[in-house]
Amino acid sequence: MELNLGIIEKLKFLGKFVKHHLEQYQLATKEFETVQTSYGQVKGCKFNNVYREHGQYYSFEGIPFAKPPLGELRFRAPQPPEPWQGILDCTKCRSKPVQHDYVTKRIEGSEDCLYLNVYTKKLKSEQPLPVMVWIYGGGFHVGEATRIYYSPDYFMQKDVILVTFNYRLGIFGFLSFDDPDLQIPGNAGIKDQVMVLKWIKENIHHFNGDPNNITLFGQSAGASCVHLLTLTEQTKGLFHKVILHSGSVYCPWAYTDNRDLAYKNAIHLGYTGDKNEKKIYEFIKDKYAKDLVVPDLQVLTKDDLLNGETLNYMPVVEPYVTADCIASKPHEELIKNSWGNEIPFILGSTQFEGLLYTSLVKKYPYLIDELTNFVNLLPKSVTRSQSREKLKEMGLKLKQIYFDGHKPNAKDNFYQFLELLSHKMFLHDALRTIRDRMKYAKNAPTYCYSFNFDSEFFNHFRIICCGASERGVCHADELSYFFYGLVPEKLNTNCKEYRCIEQMIGMWYSFALNSDPNCKEINSVKWQPVDESNGVPKCLIVDEQLECKELPAYDKLKVWDEFYVTK
């Protein structure tokens, strides 16, 4: 993703970025607290909430949950941390994972990144507090659990514990080799997440958390991770309900079967050998971390982009089974008998997810101008299972419903193309997930929402992706209403944006507390679980006025259904 901002705007953005970082630690008090964990004592700090009327909370940041994944542990499954003597200073976040930062345009972070943060409103109470565990998004190649993006102040207005954590990204978290001798089957970044959940189950009671009431939630790639974690026996009993923001295992960016990623990565770095995995591993295993991070657009050609190719490392079906295997089968098979079918779900999307791609499509208008038969826009799993004639029919169907049968061009059909991407990359996969829940999770509630709140100044991700003049509710825009981060602005508590924060936090907290998102903050509506009595799923529309309506864009989404059933 690129910042769609001019030079002056970028400088202002970076200035706010730094200001926020400094401000956060100015909110820290000089009151400290020590907590015993299974591995040793940790020292945390008391913080003032950015909205002072909500008092203070405890912050424990930079707690190790695994050994540093260095040396022989590079690319491999995480190992439990070593116990320590004395008191570990956990008053500040540790380094983010190695990545190409989209703000600074530099390779940043550290391989020594497996640390978590615990924020709790109370260390003592009559009843232990519900626990919420956040998994960040970023396409499996960017992201971090720091106050810059995910300050806990809004959640700390409630009696809850919030846990955020780092997991490995890119090649470090998702390199996969078929050769069992290498012991790198893939999904190390997901295995980091399992290690965190085990740590929480074992230790969260020390922080006044309830180990029997844990809600796992995430956004985009983080949401697909949450969904995947409901499908593996590795996590059974480690959490009790989930929330998916704009992502599921069905999303085309949530998994890959491309077995040539490491080979292509190595060639880019100067490798001249064949596809022998042992040779490739020997070539890359001691490379500097910064050299192993290869942004897509430095390597992909025009034809690659037109064909939807990517060099992103992401979750895989593991080629052989190990003791910590996450996915031994395709997710379509795992879902049917998943233990996650027994727990409550919330899932949803933003109103116009496709605005995420504004910068990319403006930079490469040929993505629209050179569309021909539209087959390249079909899901990969569909193109592999259908005849050429059938695929041509499907492509023409897309052309008809999004462009009225005309050949599109970037000047006149920019937003129609982004709408198509919204449906392909996010919304239809949410519908597929709802359908799975109706089929396989009949005894557990599934709540659906659409985030449509279009603030002129507070939907920060849209402003970053599209510029200050664009309107609409972009992918990740709802994060401004959950975390005091990114480009922060302290609001007048009487404004509509602050009211939206109260509603979102109220619903998510209520769901974490008792598995029902209905709460006093949304008493104007009754949010019902999806049921099978109506062919069109109903969802909560989050806007200036809340209302329950049929799933947006359903008429177009159901056309994508036909692609999966046509023979």
N, C-alpha and C positions, 0 to 999 in steps of 0.2 A: 504494500500500500504506500502511496505517496501523499505528502501534504500538498493539498491544492491551494497553496497560499503564496502570495508575493513575498519578496525579500523582507520588507518591513513587517508584514504580518508574521512571518516566520520568526523574526527576532523578538517580536512581542510575545509570541507563543512560547519561545524558549525562556524568555524572561519570567513569564507566569509559572512555567515549569519549575524553575529554580526557586522562585518566591514560595511556591507551595511546599517544596522540600524543606526550606528553612522554617516556614511557618509551623509545619507539623511538629518539629522538635522544640519549637518555642512553646507549644502547648503542653509539653512534658513538665511535670512538677519535680520537686526534689524528694518526693516520697517513693520509696522503693519497697518491694515485697519479694520474699524468697519462697519458692515452691519446690518441693521434692518431687522428682520424677523417677522412673525406673532406672535411669542412667546416671542420675546425679542431680544436684540442686541447680536451679536457674533463678537468676535475679531479674525481675521486671520492674517497670516504672508505672506510676499513676499518671494519667493524662487528663487534662481538661477537654471536655467535648468542645468542638469548634462552636457549637451552639451552647453557650455556657449555662443556659437555663436547664440543660439536661445533665448537669453535674459532671462526674468524672468516671473513668473506667480504668481497668488494669491492662497493661500491654506487656506481653512477653514475646520478643521478636528474635529471630535467628537461632531457634532451638534446632539442633541437628537431629534428623530422624533417620539418617543412614550414614554409612561411611562416605567420605568424599570419593566420587566415582572416578578415580585417577589410576594411572598405571594399568594393571591387569583388569581393573574394574571398568575401564573406559568402554563404552558401548554396551556393557553387560548389565544384568539384573542387579539392583541395589542390594547391599548387605546391611544388617542392623548396625547402628552406631556403636562405637566403643564407649564404655562408661568413663566418666571423668571424676577427678577428685576436686574438692573445693566447690566454690560457687561460680557457675558460668554466667558471664555478663550477657544478658539477653534484653538489652535496652534499645537496640537498633536493628533494623533489617540487615540481612547479609546480601551478598552480591546476587544479581539476577543471573539466570543461565546465559551461556554464550549465545549471541544472536546478532543479526544485522539490525540495529535500532533504526526504526523508520523515522524517528524525529531527528536524531543527530547524523544519520547516514554513515555511522561508523560501526565496526565490529566491537561489541561491548559485552561485558559479563565475564563470568568465571565458570570453569567446569566444576569447581568446588561450590556447589549451589544448593545442595539438598538440605534445606532448612525450612522450618515452618514458623508461623506466628500465631499466638493465641491472644485474643482480646476478650475480656470478660467484664460484664457490668458489675458483678459481685463475686468475691471470693468465698463468701459465706452467705447462706440463705437457708430458710426452712426446708425448701425443696431444691434439689439440684436443677441447674438451668438447661434448657434445650440447647443443642449444639448444631451450628450451621457451618458446613465445610465448603469453601468456595474453590472452584477450579477455573483458572483464567483461560480465556481464548487467545487467539493469535495465529490460527492456522498451523499449529504445531511447530512454528519456526520463530515466533516472537511471543513475549509475555513475561510477566514477573509478578511476584507477590510482594509488592512494596507499597508504602504510603503514597508514592507518586500517583499510582493508579487506583489503589484500593484501600484508602483510609477508612476505618471502621465506624466513624462518628455517627452515621445515620442509624446503623444497627445498634449502636451502644445507647440509643435512646430507649431500648427495650431490655428486659431481663433475659439476656441471651448470651451465648458464647459464639464468637466467630473465629474460625480457623482459616487462614490462608497459607499457601505453601508454594514453593518452586518445584517444578519437575523439568527434566531435561528435554531439550528441544532439538529439532533438526536431526542431523546425523548422529548426534550424541544420545538422543533419546529414541530414535526410530530406525537406526541402521539394522538391516536384516540380511543374514546369509543363510543359504540352504544347508551348507556343510555343518553337520553337528559337531565336528571336531573343534570348530571355532567358538561354540557356545554363545552365539549371537543370533538367536532366532528372531529378534525384533521386539518391539513394544516395551523397551526398557523404561521409557517415559511413563507408560501406563503402570508398569510395575513400581515405579517411584510412588505413584498415587496409592497403590495398594499398601505399600510400606507406611505411608502417612496414615491411612485408615487404621492399620493395626496399631500404630503408635497412639492414635487418638483413643481407640477402644481400651487400650491398656492404661493410659495416663490422664485422660481428660477429667476423671473424677478428682484429681489433685487440684484442678482449677475450678472446682464447683460445677463441673459439667455432668450431664446425665449420659452415661455410656449406652443407655438403652433408648435414647431418643436423639438420633443423629440424622440430620437432613443434609444431603449432598446436592449442591447446585452449581451450575456453571453456564458459561455463555459461549456460543459458537463452537470452536474446537473443544472448549471446556465442557459444553453441553453434550457433545458427541462422546467425550470421555465418560461423563456421568452415565450416559445410556449404556455404553460398553461395559461399564463396571457393574451394571445390573444383570449382565448376561454371563458373567464368569463365576464359577463356584468359589474362586479365590476370595470373593468379597462377601459371601453369604453371612449375614448376621453383623456385618460391620457398619451398616447404616440402615435406615428404616423408612425413608421416603426421599423423593428426588424432585428437582425442578430443572427443566431444560429450557434455557434461553436460546432460541434461534440455532438449534442444532440437534442432530440425532445421528445414529450410526448409518442411517440411510443416505445422508448427504454425500454428494459425489466427491467432496474434499475431505471426507472423514476416514477414508481407507484407501489403500493402493494395492494392486497386484503387480506393479512394475518391479521386476527383479533386477533391473539394470541401473538403478539409481547410484549404487556405490561405484559401479564401473564408469558411469558418466562423470561422477564427481572426481574420480581418480584421473581420468583422461584430462579433465579441465586443469588438474594440478600437475600434469606432465607425465602421467603414467603411459607407458608404451607397450605394455604386455597384453596378454589375452584376458578372457573373462574368468580365469582361474581365481576362485574366491580367496584361497590362502595367499596368493601373490598380491591380490588387491589389499587384503588386510595388512600384510607386511608393509605395503607401500604407505598406507594411511595411518597406521596405528600410532606412530610417533610424530605425526605432523603437528605443527602448531595449531592450536584451536582456531585462531583467526583465519588460517588458510583453509580450513574445512567448511567454513560458512560461505556458501556460494549463492548469492541472490539469484532467483530465477531469471530475471530479465537481463542478466549479464550473459546468459548462456542460450536462452531460448531464441529460436529463429521465428521469422514471420509465419512460416508454415506450422511450427509448433503451436504458436498462439491460436492460429485459425483452427487447429485440430484439438484445442483444449488441453494440450500437453502441459505438464508441470514437473518440476524437479523437487518438489517438496517431499521430504520424508514424512511419513504418517503411519498410523496403525496398519498392521498386516494380519492376515491369517498366518500363524506361525507354522513353519515348514515341518517341525517335529515337536513332540510334546516333551516338556521338561516339568520339574516340580512346581515351577512358578508360572506355567503357561497361562496366558490370558485368553487367547482365542485360537482354538484348534480347528474350528470350522467357520465357514462364512456366517455372518451375523443373522442372515435370514433363517438359518437352521438353529442357531442358538436361542433365538427369541421364543420359539414355540414352547420350550420347556424351561424357560428362565425362571430362577427364583424371584427375579424382579417383578414378575407378574403378580406377586402377592402383596406388593407395597404401593402406597399412593403416589401418584404422579401429578405434577403441573407441567404443562409445556405450552410454548407459544412463540410468537415471532413479532417483529416490528412491522409497521404498515408498508414500508417500501425498503425492504432489505437490499434491493439491487442498487440503491444509491452508493453502496460501498464501492462499486466498480466505476464510479464517475471518472476518476482521474485516469484509470487504465484505458477506458474507452475513448476519452478525449485525446489521450496521447497516441492511441492506435485506432483511428477511425475506420481503418480497413476491416476491423473486426465486424463492422456492420456493412460497409460498402462492398465487401467481397463475399458476402453470404450468397450461396448459390442454391444448393438443394436442401439446406438446413439439417441434413443428416448429422453433421458434426455437433449440432446442439442437442441431440438426443442423448439420454443417459447411456454411458458406456455399456452397462449390463444389457441394455436393450439392443444396442447395435451388434453385440456379439451373439445374440440369440435369434435374430430375425433375418429373413432373406433380403436381398438387395431391393427387390420390388416392394416389399412391405415397408422397408425403411424409407424408401422414396415417398410412399404414401403418407407416412408419419411426418416426414419433413414438410410436405405440402400442407399438412394439417396445422403445423406450427405457423407456417407462413400465412395461413388464412386467419387464424384466431388472433394473431398478434399484429399482422400487417395488412389485413384485409386482402390477402392474396397478391399484394404488390411486392416488387423487389425493394427492400428497404435501403435507405441511405442515412448516413450519420447526421446530416443536417435536419432531416424531417422526422426521423424515427428513433432519435436518441433515447427518449424515455420509454417507448414501447420495447426497445431492446433491453433496457434495464429492468422493465417489468418481467420480461421473459426470463432474465437471469434470476430475478427474485423467486420466481416460481420453480425454476429448475434447481437452483442451489439451496433453497431453504423451505419454501412454503409447502411444496408438494411432499417433501420428505416428512414434514410435520404431520401432514394428513395421513401418510402411510403409517406413521407411528401411532396416531390415534386409532387407525383401523386395527392395527395389531393389538392395541390395548382392549378394544371392544371384543376382539376374538379370543384373546388368550388371558386377559386379566379381568374376568367378569366379576370377581369378588373384591376388587380394589378400585377406588375412585380415580378418575382421570379428569383433571380440570384443564381447560384450554383458554388461552387469552391472546389478544392482539394488542400490542402497545402502539397507540395512535396519537399520543400526546405530542403535538407539534409546537414546541416553544421556539420563539424567534432567536433566543440567545442561549438557552440552557441545554439544547440537544448537541452536545459538544462534538460527538463523533461525526455528525453530518457536516458541521462547520469545518472540521479538519479535512474530511474527504472531498467536500464539494465547494467550499468557500462560504463566506458569510451571507451571500445573497440567496443561496439555494434554500428551498423549503421542502418539507417532507420529513418522514420519520425513518431514518437510516438504520441499517444494521448497527447494533451496539449503542444506539441512542438511549436506551433505557438505563444504561449503566450510570449515567449522571444522577439518576434518582435512587441509586442504591449505595454508591460510594462517593465520599468527598475526595475526588481526585481528578487527574488528567488536567483540566483547565478549570480550577475551582472558582466558584463565586459564592460568597456567603449571601444568602437570600434574605429578603424581608419575609418574616414568617407568616405574613398575611397574603402573600402572593400565590398565584395558581400553581407555580412550579413547586413551591414548598408543600402545598397541599397534596400534590402528586407524590412527592417523596413520602409524606405521611401515609398515603394510601398504599403505596407499594411496600414499604417497610411493614405496615400493619398487616397486610395480607400474608406476606412471606413469614413474618414472625408467628402469626396465628397458625399457619400451616405447619411450621416447625414445632409449635407447642402441642397442637392437638389434631393434626392432619386435616384441618378444615380451614381454608383461607378466608372465610367470612369473618368479619370483625367490625368493630364500631366505626372504623375509618371508612368503610364502604356500606354503611347501613341503608343507603338509598337503593341498593340492589341486593338480590340473592343470587350468588354465583353457584350454579348447580354443576355437578359432574356431567360429562358427556354421557349420553345414553344412546341406545339403538332404536329408540322409538321414531326418530326422524332420520331420514337418509342424509340430511345435511347437518354436520356437527355444529353445536352452538358454543359460543365462546364469550368471554367477558371482553368487551371493547374498553380499553383504558384510554380515556380522553378527558377533556375538561368536564364532561358529564359521562359517568359510567353507565353502560347499558349492556345487556346480554342480547346477542344477535347471532345470526348464522355466520359461519366461517367466511371471512372476506374472500372474494375472488374464486369462490367455489366452482362457478361455471367453467372457468378456465382450468382450474386444478384437476377437475375430474377428467379432462381430456388427456392429461398425463397418465391417468389410471389406465386408459385404454392401451397405452404402449406396453404395459406389463402383462396384459392378458391376451393380446392379439397373437395368434399363431400363424 
